[in-house]
Amino acid sequence: MRSDAPPLLPILRSRTQAGVLTVLLLNPDLELSQTELAERLGAPLTSVIDEVRRLERAGILASRSVGRARLIRAGESILVGPLTELVVRAFGPVEIVGEEFAELAARTEVVGLAVFGSWAARYLGEAGPDPADVDVLVVLEDGAMDREPIYAAADRAGVRLGRPVNPTVVTAARWGRRGHGEDPFLDEVVSRPIVAVPAVDEAT
């Protein structure tokens, strides 16, 4: 994970800091060791330790010792609430889309879920304006499925994120033709940044 300021919220010092805040503030009941947090973020342990130390000093994070392990969680500072709101709006799509699509993702018809477009580009470090919306790719097994639950899940995610969530539904057969010059739209999608939502198998 790169150490430069994240384009989605450049007031933060680094993408590692953004990742730490996203994981812990969006999951207030979660406790992780610093090693687990580094593994989850794909970030150097030393960088995670530095960010955790700074945030704990401010009361934004808290910790407790269990044996030799030090477990980190969201703190109780008055800053946590407002900061969580910022983190949700800036970095929440993967987490929140995953939560709202969880029931659908458990169905065998849903074989892939990912965020693409401008939000994915900013999330992966590409500079540019704040995304007006969030584009979600939903890959379904070949066959009919009621799409109303998909749109309902997208609407719920949009309310939580404070920006529209636009689902694009494609069949697995169509998705399998991506990148071969047969489907200009999907060729464009996979030529640009795309972020898999871990609630289901990676669409990428």
C-alpha positions as CSV (number, residue, x, y, z in Angstrom):
1,M,0.0,0.0,0.0
2,R,1.5,3.3,-1.1
3,S,2.3,5.9,1.5
4,D,1.1,9.0,-0.4
5,A,-2.1,10.8,0.5
6,P,-5.2,9.1,-0.8
7,P,-6.9,11.0,-3.6
8,L,-10.3,10.2,-2.1
9,L,-9.5,12.1,1.1
10,P,-6.2,13.9,0.7
11,I,-6.4,15.4,4.2
12,L,-5.2,12.0,5.5
13,R,-1.5,11.5,5.5
14,S,-1.3,8.1,3.7
15,R,-3.3,5.2,2.2
16,T,-2.1,3.1,5.1
17,Q,-3.7,5.5,7.5
18,A,-6.9,5.5,5.4
19,G,-6.9,1.7,5.4
20,V,-6.5,1.5,9.2
21,L,-9.3,3.9,9.7
22,T,-11.6,2.2,7.2
23,V,-11.2,-1.3,8.7
24,L,-11.5,-0.3,12.3
25,L,-14.0,2.7,12.2
26,L,-16.4,0.9,9.9
27,N,-16.3,-2.2,12.1
28,P,-16.5,-0.8,15.6
29,D,-16.8,-4.2,17.2
30,L,-13.7,-5.6,15.4
31,E,-10.4,-6.1,17.2
32,L,-7.3,-7.0,15.3
33,S,-3.6,-7.3,16.1
34,Q,-1.3,-5.0,14.3
35,T,0.0,-8.0,12.3
36,E,-3.5,-9.0,11.3
37,L,-4.3,-5.4,10.4
38,A,-1.1,-5.2,8.2
39,E,-2.0,-8.5,6.5
40,R,-5.6,-7.3,5.9
41,L,-4.3,-4.1,4.3
42,G,-1.4,-5.5,2.5
43,A,0.7,-2.8,4.2
44,P,4.1,-3.0,5.9
45,L,3.8,-3.8,9.6
46,T,6.1,-0.9,10.5
47,S,3.8,1.5,8.7
48,V,0.7,0.1,10.4
49,I,2.4,0.4,13.8
50,D,3.3,4.0,13.2
51,E,-0.2,4.9,12.1
52,V,-1.8,3.0,15.0
53,R,0.5,4.8,17.5
54,R,-0.5,8.3,16.2
55,L,-4.2,7.5,16.1
56,E,-4.2,5.9,19.5
57,R,-2.6,9.0,21.0
58,A,-5.5,11.0,19.7
59,G,-8.0,8.6,21.2
60,I,-9.3,7.6,17.7
61,L,-8.1,4.1,18.2
62,A,-7.8,2.1,21.4
63,S,-6.0,-1.1,22.3
64,R,-5.9,-3.9,25.0
65,S,-3.4,-6.7,25.7
66,V,-4.4,-10.3,25.5
67,G,-1.4,-12.4,26.4
68,R,1.4,-11.3,24.1
69,A,-1.1,-9.9,21.5
70,R,-2.1,-6.2,21.4
71,L,-5.6,-5.9,20.0
72,I,-6.6,-2.6,18.2
73,R,-10.1,-1.3,17.9
74,A,-12.0,2.0,17.3
75,G,-11.6,4.5,20.2
76,E,-14.0,6.7,22.0
77,S,-12.8,10.1,21.2
78,I,-15.4,12.7,20.2
79,L,-13.6,12.8,16.8
80,V,-14.5,9.2,16.0
81,G,-18.1,9.9,15.0
82,P,-17.4,12.7,12.5
83,L,-14.3,10.9,11.2
84,T,-16.2,7.7,10.7
85,E,-18.7,9.7,8.5
86,L,-15.9,11.0,6.4
87,V,-14.3,7.6,6.1
88,V,-17.6,6.0,5.1
89,R,-18.2,8.5,2.3
90,A,-14.6,8.4,1.0
91,F,-13.6,4.8,1.4
92,G,-16.8,2.9,2.4
93,P,-18.0,1.5,-1.0
94,V,-16.2,-1.8,-0.8
95,E,-17.2,-2.4,2.8
96,I,-20.8,-1.1,2.5
97,V,-21.5,-2.6,-0.9
98,G,-20.3,-5.9,0.4
99,E,-22.7,-5.6,3.4
100,E,-25.7,-4.6,1.4
101,F,-25.1,-7.2,-1.3
102,A,-24.3,-9.9,1.2
103,E,-27.6,-11.7,1.0
104,L,-27.4,-11.7,-2.8
105,A,-23.8,-12.7,-2.7
106,A,-24.8,-15.8,-0.8
107,R,-26.9,-16.9,-3.7
108,T,-25.2,-19.1,-6.2
109,E,-26.5,-16.9,-9.1
110,V,-24.1,-14.1,-8.0
111,V,-20.6,-15.1,-9.1
112,G,-18.8,-11.8,-9.0
113,L,-19.1,-8.3,-7.5
114,A,-16.7,-5.4,-8.0
115,V,-16.5,-1.6,-7.9
116,F,-15.3,0.1,-11.1
117,G,-15.2,3.5,-12.7
118,S,-14.0,6.8,-11.1
119,W,-14.3,5.7,-7.5
120,A,-12.2,2.6,-8.1
121,A,-9.6,4.8,-9.9
122,R,-9.4,7.2,-7.0
123,Y,-9.3,4.3,-4.5
124,L,-6.3,2.8,-6.3
125,G,-4.5,6.2,-6.3
126,E,-5.4,7.9,-9.6
127,A,-5.7,11.6,-9.1
128,G,-8.9,13.4,-10.1
129,P,-12.2,15.0,-8.9
130,D,-14.3,13.4,-6.2
131,P,-16.5,10.7,-7.8
132,A,-20.2,11.7,-8.1
133,D,-21.3,8.1,-7.8
134,V,-20.2,4.5,-7.3
135,D,-20.4,2.0,-10.2
136,V,-20.9,-1.6,-9.1
137,L,-20.5,-4.6,-11.5
138,V,-22.7,-7.6,-10.6
139,V,-21.9,-10.8,-12.5
140,L,-24.7,-13.4,-12.5
141,E,-24.8,-17.0,-13.6
142,D,-26.4,-17.4,-17.0
143,G,-30.1,-17.5,-16.3
144,A,-32.9,-15.2,-15.1
145,M,-32.8,-13.6,-11.6
146,D,-35.1,-11.0,-10.2
147,R,-33.1,-7.8,-10.4
148,E,-35.2,-5.8,-8.0
149,P,-33.1,-7.0,-5.0
150,I,-30.0,-5.9,-6.8
151,Y,-31.4,-2.4,-7.3
152,A,-32.7,-2.3,-3.7
153,A,-29.3,-3.3,-2.3
154,A,-27.7,-0.5,-4.5
155,D,-30.2,2.0,-3.1
156,R,-29.5,1.1,0.5
157,A,-25.7,1.3,-0.1
158,G,-26.3,4.7,-1.8
159,V,-28.1,6.1,1.3
160,R,-25.3,5.0,3.6
161,L,-22.6,6.3,1.3
162,G,-24.2,9.6,0.6
163,R,-23.8,9.2,-3.2
164,P,-25.6,7.1,-5.8
165,V,-24.7,3.5,-6.3
166,N,-25.3,2.3,-9.9
167,P,-25.3,-1.4,-10.5
168,T,-24.4,-2.9,-13.9
169,V,-25.6,-6.5,-14.3
170,V,-23.9,-8.8,-16.7
171,T,-24.1,-12.6,-17.2
172,A,-21.1,-14.8,-16.5
173,A,-21.1,-15.7,-20.2
174,R,-20.8,-12.1,-21.2
175,W,-18.2,-11.4,-18.5
176,G,-16.2,-14.3,-19.9
177,R,-15.8,-12.5,-23.2
178,R,-14.1,-9.4,-21.6
179,G,-10.8,-8.3,-22.9
180,H,-11.1,-10.1,-26.3
181,G,-12.5,-7.2,-28.4
182,E,-16.0,-8.7,-28.4
183,D,-17.7,-6.4,-25.9
184,P,-16.5,-2.7,-26.0
185,F,-18.1,-1.8,-22.7
186,L,-16.5,-4.7,-20.7
187,D,-13.2,-4.2,-22.5
188,E,-13.3,-0.6,-21.2
189,V,-14.2,-1.7,-17.7
190,V,-11.3,-4.2,-17.4
191,S,-8.8,-1.7,-19.0
192,R,-9.4,0.7,-16.0
193,P,-9.0,0.2,-12.3
194,I,-11.5,-2.3,-10.7
195,V,-11.8,-3.3,-7.1
196,A,-13.2,-6.7,-6.2
197,V,-15.8,-6.8,-3.3
198,P,-14.7,-9.7,-1.1
199,A,-18.2,-10.7,-0.2
200,V,-18.1,-13.0,-3.2
201,D,-15.5,-14.4,-5.5
202,E,-13.5,-11.7,-7.3
203,A,-15.0,-10.6,-10.5
204,T,-11.6,-9.7,-11.7
